[in-house]
Amino acid sequence: MAIGRSYRSEARKLRRPGTFLAMGGLAALAVLSSVLSFALAKNGGLGAARMPEVSVPTLQALATPGGILLGFRVGSTFTGLLLMVLCAATMATEYGQGTIRMIFMREPRRLSWLAGRMGAVLSLLAVALVGAFVLSAATAVLMAQIRGVPTGQWWTAVALREAGKNYLNVLVATTFFAITGTALGLLIRSTTAAVLIGVAWMFPLEHIIQQAWLNGVKWLPGLVFSDIGTGGNLISGYRGPLLLGAAYAVAFAAIAAISLARRDVTA
């Protein structure tokens, strides 16, 4: 099957040192987010436990069943941004170095190749997030001892369900970021331009727009993806961002697929 062959081929390509370095960066972001969440936390109400969009939790929120992975959840935006940049850069590089032509000579079914490639990338992402998840939790245990945060609620059935939900939320959000990055790479075909446009739009521009348009958090794709990773917000909840984020991801994937299938490969 063409998709299976493409998956195995792309999985072998992902074994290069640069990929492991990127996955190490993902784990480092998870650890850093956990450290900062505990280091900056202050006394207060449950705060961030009930308001996922709050980036700095309180000590009381960290003691709740979901507290062990609050740092992992809060850092999901930066994790997603990293994945978007990597996917945009690696896809655009295929055009910049001319390797895309050789790929299509061996596998002319372009959409099958794209499906296999995305399958390999998302499989690696799922595994890498498990590692980041474990490291973030271990860091939280250490930081809780340093900050004197009670951890009794972390080892309950409720905490286990929260952990599973947090992992799935971050996985879905980063998957949407990865699809967006892949679409940028396919559409723009320039590594530098794809990365700059993606980072500029998702990070500063969306936040600037949000300052002037408060409802922008409901509609701007980067903010919507971030809300999915953090479990929703008080303005649009969780289901709204999830449905809209899925719609954005499907639209970006469809546009990228059409571009790949119809545009000539001239690089």
Salt bridges, closest charged atoms under 4 A:
GLU10 OE2 - LYS13 NZ 3.52
GLU10 OE1 - ARG117 NH1 3.30
GLU94 OE2 - LYS13 NZ 2.80
GLU94 OE2 - ARG117 NH1 2.98
GLU107 OE1 - ARG5 NH2 3.65
GLU107 OE2 - ARG109 NE 3.08
GLU162 OE2 - LYS165 NZ 3.34
